[in-house]
């Protein structure tokens, strides 16, 4: 019997953060990742590089239905 596995999905970019060519070959939005089965998403630069990182995180949470 296999143990329960979790899906950690890197390369997450909110639609508002993708400008021009991204350095990752495959990126998806937070919503796309969650709908595809991600248990955890890895969002890197879009949060710390935002003018307001707290607002950026709130927008991401809202886009996937997470209330904090």
C-alpha positions as CSV (number, residue, x, y, z in Angstrom):
1,X,0.0,0.0,0.0
2,X,1.3,3.4,-1.0
3,X,1.5,6.2,1.7
4,X,-0.6,9.3,1.1
5,X,1.3,11.6,-1.2
6,X,1.1,15.3,-1.5
7,X,1.6,17.4,-4.6
8,X,3.9,20.4,-4.3
9,X,3.8,22.5,-7.4
10,X,6.5,25.0,-8.2
11,X,6.4,27.6,-11.1
12,X,3.3,29.3,-9.9
13,X,2.8,32.8,-11.4
14,X,-0.4,34.8,-10.8
15,X,-1.7,36.1,-14.2
16,X,-0.9,39.7,-13.1
17,X,2.7,38.9,-12.5
18,X,3.6,37.4,-15.9
19,X,5.2,40.1,-18.0
20,X,7.0,39.2,-21.2
21,X,9.2,36.1,-21.2
22,X,9.4,34.3,-17.9
23,X,12.6,32.4,-17.0
24,X,10.6,29.2,-16.2
25,X,9.6,27.0,-19.1
26,X,6.2,26.0,-17.5
27,X,4.2,28.2,-15.3
28,X,0.6,28.0,-14.2
29,X,-1.6,30.3,-12.2
30,X,-2.5,29.5,-8.6
31,X,-6.0,28.6,-9.6
32,X,-4.9,26.3,-12.4
33,X,-2.5,24.5,-10.0
34,X,-5.1,23.9,-7.4
35,X,-7.7,22.7,-9.9
36,X,-5.1,20.3,-11.2
37,X,-4.6,18.8,-7.8
38,X,-1.8,20.7,-6.1
39,X,-1.8,20.4,-2.3
40,X,0.8,23.1,-1.9
41,X,1.9,25.8,-4.4
42,X,5.3,27.5,-4.6
43,X,5.1,31.1,-5.4
44,X,8.4,32.8,-5.5
45,X,9.2,36.3,-6.9
46,X,5.7,37.5,-7.5
47,X,5.3,38.1,-3.8
48,X,8.5,39.7,-2.6
49,X,8.9,41.7,-5.9
50,X,5.4,43.1,-5.6
51,X,5.0,46.8,-4.6
52,X,2.8,45.5,-1.8
53,X,3.8,41.9,-0.9
54,X,1.0,41.5,1.6
55,X,-1.6,42.6,-0.9
56,X,0.0,40.2,-3.5
57,X,-0.4,37.3,-1.1
58,X,-3.9,38.3,-0.3
59,X,-4.8,38.4,-4.0
60,X,-3.3,34.9,-4.5
61,X,-5.2,33.5,-1.6
62,X,-8.4,35.0,-2.8
63,X,-7.9,33.6,-6.3
64,X,-7.8,30.1,-4.9
65,X,-10.5,30.6,-2.3
66,X,-8.3,30.8,0.8
67,X,-9.4,33.1,3.6
68,X,-6.9,34.2,6.1
